[in-house]
Amino acid sequence: MNVIRKLLLQHRSEVQAQMVAARAKVAEPFERELRAVNIALAALDGAPLIEAEPDESSPATPKVEPVRKSGLTRGRIKRSLQDMILAAVRAHDEGADTGTILESLERRWNRGFQESRVVEELRRLAAERTIVLDRGHWRMTVPPDARAGETSDRHVAA
């Protein structure tokens, strides 16, 4: 019984290793294509070009440096998760549920986010009264002076 268990565990390890190798082999062309698209997007945005890793099959090409404005450096601005979430919530005037915010984050910043971290940050922002959860949708809180300004405009217009 113990021998059979060891053989099955060994076989499971071999199958898992084969699955990892197969996934890597299948993902390789997609990763190359994604790198090429990211390079093209960076070039359009004026960010520094990121050279793809050289292949043995491709001839060595000299690196092309983008033209830089004097004294200015380009690159991505590092943003905190809080800043990214606030930008996503601001983009939805009518409010957005957690799934929509998560989708907006992934689409805009082209990376994956853990839903638990996003929810935790949404709750933290709600505790700070920066955003509010209203009927399942997260919205920016309206400052009291902005609400007072809206009411006074209505009275003047009437």
ABEGO torsion letter per residue (X at the ends): XAAAAAAAAAAAAAAAAAAAAAAAAAAAAAAAAAAAAAAAAAAAAGBBBBBBBBBAABBBBBBBBBBBBBGBBBEBBBBBAAAAAAAAAAABAAEBBAAAAAAAAAAAAGBBBBAAAAAAAAAAAAAAGABBBBGGBBBBBBBAAAAAAAAAAAAAAX
